[in-house]
Amino acid sequence: MDFNEQIDRRQTDSIKWDTAETVFDTKDILPMWIADMDFASPQPIKEALKKVIEEEILGYSYPGDSLLNAIRNWQKDKHNMLIEKDHILLSPGVLSSIAVTIAALTEPGDSVLIHDPVYPPFYAMPEKNNRQIYRSPLIISDGRYEMDFDNIEQQFKEKNIKLFILSQPHNPGGRIWSKEELVRLTDLCIHYGVTLISDEIHSDLVYSGNTCISPVTIDETYKDWIVTLHSATKTFNIAGVKASFMIVFNKKLRDQIVKVQEETELGIVNTFGMRATEAAFSDSREWHEALLLKLEANRDIVTAYFDENLPSISYMKPESTYLFWFNASQLGVEHDVLRKTFAKIGKIGLNDGISYGPSGGAYMRLNFAVPESLLMEGLDRIKLVFDHFNK
């Protein structure tokens, strides 16, 4: 668990590293964009995958009780969520789950509501599936995002919304929605007949002093209205194995989703994904605890650096995730060229805020799940960009 080891990921077909020059149209880019970590994955997971190879035959496999119980135990221990095996629907990925739920629970032309800003596929998936997509702008208060419930209710009334896709915790702002906020949102969903899709892929990356609540655990009646999306891939840095799961208590909703999964073959997870997920939840808890300490330390390095070296730049201190959302409007650069500006001047690859929605246009997203030496280099490159415009 040496989180300061620099691992050379170049020439491994890494999206983050090997496509950076193409994505940012600049050489010598330090990539701190796409959300995977530059830390070695847990040893128990690697050992589990080696064991698959040693079994000699890579034949068909199915999700056994040990995998399903690992998921159940993790959700119980970490999220106070009591689930049965038949509540779990495996999926190749959270985006696959979103696509399936859209197809299963809405019709072409139906309306879907998301926050603004939010993870870009929340917009892309409904749009690609011929649904009407609407955004509810988040409000900035005391340096963090809050929901505009009046706006949400207005859109529920006027736009005949069928689905609300929630990022809990919020990507990119790192905000963990409180119990009170989740109650208010879910009550609105129930009142207007809206199914809530709760993407909780970052919910195991929570910093001290914060608690991430899954809305499905708040009230028994909520279980009929919520589809929970989760995965071990983000937490344990195993995105390449492509495995996730949905938790669906309502049998009617579950049957509708299963029907689409069967029609599209999107209810199947490969052997490596299943074994990696089981090893993550069952055998990698010590690694997880150490990771949280490292990420929190990195987060504090980032905020301290900005406070000392870029004191006029506002940012959101993440309560979860390893993503840092800072305001680059001081540069006076158009939103659609911010990413290129940081790449050309600072040689650093960041996610541009405009891709998360119109309300995120002034912001940039930094992935700080890297060894400290790379983190400091990245921060210096960001400062170089601001210094360039402040000459």
matplotlib code that plots the C-alpha trace (Angstrom):
import matplotlib.pyplot as plt

x = [0.0, 2.6, 0.5, 3.5, 5.0, 5.0, 3.7, 4.5, 1.1, 2.3, 2.0, -0.5, -3.5, -4.5, -7.1, -5.9, -2.2, -2.0, -4.7, -3.8, -1.7, -4.6, -7.4, -5.5, -3.7, -0.5, 2.7, 4.2, 0.8, 0.5, -3.0, -5.1, -8.5, -10.3, -11.4, -9.2, -6.4, -2.6, -2.3, -1.7, -4.9, -5.3, -3.2, -6.1, -7.9, -4.8, -4.4, -8.0, -7.5, -4.3, -6.3, -8.7, -5.9, -4.5, -7.8, -6.7, -10.1, -11.8, -15.2, -18.7, -19.3, -22.1, -22.5, -22.2, -23.4, -20.0, -20.1, -23.7, -23.0, -19.9, -22.1, -24.7, -22.2, -20.5, -23.8, -24.8, -21.5, -20.8, -24.2, -26.7, -28.5, -30.2, -30.6, -31.5, -29.8, -32.6, -32.5, -29.1, -28.9, -25.4, -24.4, -21.2, -21.0, -22.9, -23.5, -24.9, -27.2, -28.4, -29.0, -31.0, -33.1, -33.9, -35.0, -36.9, -38.7, -39.4, -40.5, -38.9, -39.8, -40.3, -38.6, -35.6, -34.2, -30.6, -28.7, -26.5, -23.5, -23.2, -21.3, -21.7, -23.1, -26.2, -27.0, -25.6, -27.3, -30.9, -30.2, -28.8, -31.9, -34.2, -35.5, -36.1, -33.4, -33.9, -31.4, -32.0, -29.2, -27.5, -27.1, -23.7, -24.0, -21.1, -18.7, -20.7, -23.7, -27.3, -30.4, -33.0, -36.1, -38.4, -36.9, -37.1, -40.7, -41.6, -40.0, -41.7, -45.0, -44.4, -42.2, -43.9, -40.6, -40.4, -36.8, -34.5, -30.8, -29.0, -25.2, -24.7, -22.1, -22.0, -19.6, -17.9, -18.5, -17.7, -20.8, -22.6, -26.3, -27.7, -30.5, -32.8, -32.1, -32.6, -35.9, -37.1, -36.0, -37.5, -40.8, -41.0, -40.3, -43.0, -45.5, -45.1, -44.6, -40.9, -38.5, -35.2, -32.0, -29.3, -25.7, -23.6, -20.4, -18.4, -20.2, -17.3, -14.9, -16.0, -13.8, -13.7, -16.6, -19.0, -21.5, -23.0, -26.6, -28.3, -31.8, -33.2, -32.2, -34.1, -37.7, -39.2, -41.7, -38.8, -37.7, -40.5, -39.3, -35.5, -33.0, -29.5, -26.4, -23.1, -19.7, -16.4, -14.5, -14.1, -13.3, -10.7, -9.3, -10.4, -12.4, -10.9, -12.7, -16.1, -18.5, -21.2, -24.6, -28.1, -30.1, -33.8, -36.3, -39.5, -40.2, -42.2, -39.3, -36.8, -38.8, -38.9, -35.2, -34.4, -36.5, -34.4, -31.2, -32.3, -33.1, -29.7, -27.4, -26.6, -27.1, -23.9, -20.6, -17.4, -15.5, -12.8, -15.3, -17.1, -14.0, -12.5, -15.7, -15.8, -12.2, -12.6, -15.6, -14.4, -10.7, -9.6, -11.0, -7.6, -6.5, -9.7, -9.1, -5.5, -6.7, -9.1, -6.3, -4.2, -6.9, -7.8, -4.2, -4.0, -7.2, -5.8, -2.6, -4.6, -6.7, -3.7, -1.8, -4.7, -5.1, -1.4, -0.6, -3.9, -5.9, -8.2, -9.4, -12.6, -13.0, -15.2, -13.6, -14.8, -16.5, -16.2, -14.6, -11.0, -12.1, -11.3, -13.6, -12.1, -13.2, -11.0, -13.1, -10.4, -8.4, -11.0, -10.9, -14.0, -15.4, -15.0, -11.2, -10.4, -9.2, -7.0, -5.6, -4.5, -3.0, -1.1, 0.3, 0.5, 0.9, -1.7, -4.8, -7.9, -11.7, -13.3, -16.4, -18.5, -18.8, -20.7, -23.3, -23.8, -23.5, -20.1, -18.6, -16.2, -14.8, -12.1, -11.9, -8.7, -8.2, -5.9, -5.7, -2.0, 1.3, 2.3, 5.1, 2.8, 0.2, 2.7, 3.8, 0.2, -0.5, 2.5, 1.4, -2.0, -0.4, 1.7, -1.4, -2.9, 0.5, 0.7, -2.6, -1.7, 1.6]
y = [0.0, 2.5, 5.3, 7.4, 4.9, 6.3, 3.7, 4.2, 3.7, 4.8, 2.3, 0.2, 1.4, 3.7, 6.2, 8.6, 8.5, 7.1, 9.3, 12.5, 14.0, 13.4, 14.6, 17.7, 18.3, 18.9, 16.9, 16.4, 16.6, 15.6, 13.9, 14.6, 14.3, 11.0, 9.5, 6.6, 6.6, 6.4, 3.9, 0.2, -1.7, -3.8, -7.0, -9.3, -8.3, -9.0, -12.3, -13.2, -12.4, -14.5, -17.4, -17.1, -17.6, -20.5, -22.3, -22.9, -22.7, -19.3, -20.7, -19.4, -18.4, -17.1, -14.9, -17.3, -16.8, -15.7, -12.7, -11.7, -12.1, -9.9, -7.2, -7.6, -7.5, -4.4, -2.5, -3.5, -2.6, 0.6, 1.9, 0.4, -1.1, -4.5, -6.3, -9.8, -11.5, -11.1, -7.3, -7.3, -6.9, -7.2, -4.8, -4.2, -0.6, 2.2, 3.8, 0.6, 0.6, 4.1, 3.2, 0.1, 2.0, 4.7, 2.0, 0.0, 2.8, 5.4, 5.7, 7.6, 11.2, 11.0, 13.6, 13.1, 15.6, 16.0, 18.6, 21.2, 20.8, 17.0, 14.0, 14.5, 11.0, 11.9, 14.1, 12.0, 8.7, 10.0, 12.1, 9.1, 7.1, 9.8, 11.2, 14.8, 16.0, 18.9, 20.4, 21.9, 24.3, 23.9, 26.9, 27.8, 28.7, 29.0, 27.4, 24.3, 23.2, 23.1, 21.8, 24.3, 22.4, 25.1, 24.6, 20.8, 20.9, 23.4, 21.1, 18.0, 19.9, 21.4, 18.9, 15.7, 14.2, 10.4, 10.0, 12.0, 10.9, 11.9, 11.9, 11.0, 12.1, 14.8, 14.6, 17.0, 19.2, 16.5, 17.4, 14.7, 15.4, 15.5, 13.3, 16.4, 17.1, 13.5, 13.3, 16.5, 15.3, 11.8, 13.1, 15.3, 12.3, 10.3, 13.1, 13.6, 9.9, 10.3, 7.3, 8.3, 6.8, 7.2, 6.8, 6.0, 4.9, 7.5, 6.7, 4.7, 7.6, 9.8, 12.0, 12.3, 14.3, 13.3, 10.6, 9.5, 8.3, 6.3, 7.6, 4.1, 3.5, 6.5, 5.3, 2.0, 3.6, 5.0, 1.5, 1.4, 4.6, 4.3, 2.4, 2.4, 2.1, 1.0, -0.5, -1.5, -0.2, 3.5, 2.8, 0.1, 1.4, -1.5, 0.4, -1.8, -4.9, -3.5, -4.6, -2.9, -3.6, -2.2, -2.6, -2.6, -3.4, -2.9, -6.1, -4.3, -2.0, -4.9, -7.1, -4.2, -3.7, -7.4, -7.6, -5.0, -6.6, -9.9, -8.2, -6.4, -8.9, -6.1, -8.1, -10.1, -9.4, -11.1, -13.5, -11.1, -8.4, -10.8, -12.1, -8.6, -7.3, -10.1, -9.7, -5.9, -6.1, -9.2, -8.9, -5.4, -3.4, -2.6, -1.2, 0.9, 2.4, 3.3, 4.8, 7.1, 8.5, 9.1, 10.8, 13.0, 14.0, 14.8, 16.8, 18.9, 19.4, 20.8, 23.1, 24.4, 25.0, 27.0, 29.0, 29.9, 30.3, 31.1, 32.8, 34.6, 31.4, 29.9, 26.2, 23.5, 21.5, 17.9, 16.0, 12.9, 11.7, 12.5, 15.4, 19.0, 21.6, 25.1, 28.3, 29.5, 32.5, 34.9, 33.9, 35.7, 32.8, 31.6, 28.4, 26.3, 26.9, 26.6, 23.0, 23.9, 26.9, 24.8, 22.2, 24.6, 26.9, 24.6, 21.2, 19.8, 17.8, 18.7, 18.2, 21.4, 22.5, 23.3, 19.6, 19.1, 21.6, 25.4, 26.1, 24.6, 26.6, 28.6, 25.6, 23.0, 19.5, 18.1, 14.4, 14.4, 10.6, 10.5, 10.2, 13.3, 14.2, 14.2, 16.1, 18.9, 19.0, 19.3, 22.1, 24.0, 23.7, 25.0, 28.0, 28.6, 29.1, 31.7, 33.4, 33.7, 35.7, 37.8, 39.2]
z = [0.0, -1.1, -2.4, -3.2, -5.7, -9.2, -11.6, -15.3, -17.1, -20.5, -23.3, -21.4, -23.4, -20.5, -21.5, -18.9, -20.0, -23.6, -25.1, -23.3, -26.2, -28.6, -26.2, -25.3, -28.6, -26.7, -26.0, -22.5, -20.8, -17.1, -17.1, -14.1, -15.7, -16.1, -12.8, -12.2, -9.6, -10.2, -7.3, -7.5, -7.1, -4.0, -3.8, -2.8, -6.1, -8.1, -6.4, -7.1, -10.8, -11.0, -9.5, -12.4, -14.9, -12.9, -13.2, -16.8, -18.5, -19.0, -19.4, -18.7, -15.1, -13.0, -9.9, -7.0, -3.5, -2.3, -4.6, -3.8, -0.1, -0.4, -1.9, 0.8, 3.6, 2.2, 1.8, 5.3, 7.0, 5.0, 4.1, 6.6, 3.7, 4.2, 0.9, -0.3, -3.2, -5.6, -5.0, -6.8, -10.6, -12.0, -14.8, -16.9, -15.6, -14.0, -17.4, -18.7, -15.7, -16.5, -20.1, -19.1, -16.5, -19.1, -21.6, -18.9, -17.1, -19.7, -23.3, -26.2, -25.8, -22.0, -19.8, -17.6, -15.0, -13.9, -11.9, -13.6, -13.4, -13.1, -14.6, -18.4, -19.2, -17.1, -20.0, -22.8, -22.0, -22.0, -25.1, -27.0, -26.0, -27.5, -24.2, -23.4, -21.0, -18.6, -16.1, -12.6, -11.8, -8.5, -6.2, -4.7, -1.0, 1.4, -1.1, -1.9, -4.0, -2.8, -4.6, -5.9, -4.7, -6.1, -9.5, -9.3, -8.3, -11.0, -13.6, -12.2, -12.7, -16.1, -17.9, -16.9, -15.6, -15.4, -14.0, -11.9, -12.0, -8.8, -8.2, -4.5, -3.7, -6.3, -9.2, -9.8, -6.7, -4.1, -2.1, 0.0, 0.1, 3.6, 4.9, 4.9, 1.3, 0.3, 2.1, 0.4, -3.0, -2.6, -1.3, -4.3, -6.6, -4.9, -5.0, -8.7, -9.7, -10.6, -10.2, -8.6, -9.9, -7.3, -8.6, -5.5, -7.1, -5.1, -1.8, -0.4, -0.7, 2.2, 4.3, 8.0, 9.6, 6.7, 6.3, 3.0, 3.2, 0.6, 0.2, 0.0, 3.6, 5.0, 4.8, 4.0, 1.5, -0.5, -1.6, -4.2, -5.9, -6.0, -8.1, -6.5, -8.7, -7.2, -8.1, -6.5, -9.5, -8.5, -4.8, -5.5, -8.8, -11.0, -13.6, -16.3, -15.1, -16.0, -13.3, -11.3, -9.8, -9.3, -6.1, -6.8, -4.0, -6.0, -7.9, -10.6, -11.4, -11.1, -13.6, -16.0, -15.8, -16.1, -19.2, -20.9, -19.6, -21.2, -24.4, -24.6, -22.8, -20.4, -17.3, -17.7, -16.0, -17.0, -14.7, -13.9, -12.9, -10.6, -8.9, -8.6, -7.0, -4.5, -3.6, -3.2, -0.8, 1.1, 1.3, 0.6, 3.5, 5.0, 1.7, 1.5, 4.9, 4.0, 0.7, 2.5, 4.7, 1.6, -0.4, 2.6, 2.9, -0.8, -0.6, 2.2, 0.2, -2.7, -0.6, 1.4, -1.9, -3.3, -0.1, 0.0, -3.7, -5.4, -2.6, -5.0, -6.7, -5.3, -5.0, -3.5, -0.7, -1.5, 1.2, -1.0, -4.3, -5.3, -7.5, -7.0, -8.6, -8.9, -10.5, -13.4, -14.4, -13.2, -16.4, -18.5, -21.0, -22.9, -21.3, -24.4, -24.6, -20.9, -21.2, -24.1, -22.2, -19.3, -21.7, -23.8, -21.1, -18.1, -19.9, -17.6, -18.6, -16.7, -17.3, -18.4, -16.4, -19.5, -20.3, -17.0, -18.0, -18.6, -14.8, -14.7, -17.5, -15.3, -13.5, -14.0, -12.5, -11.0, -10.2, -7.1, -6.6, -7.5, -5.6, -3.8, -6.1, -9.1, -7.2, -6.4, -10.0, -11.2, -8.7, -9.9, -13.5, -12.6, -10.8, -13.9, -15.9, -13.5, -13.2, -17.0, -17.1, -14.1, -15.5]

ax = plt.figure().add_subplot(projection="3d")
ax.plot(x, y, z, "-o")
ax.set_aspect("equal")
plt.show()
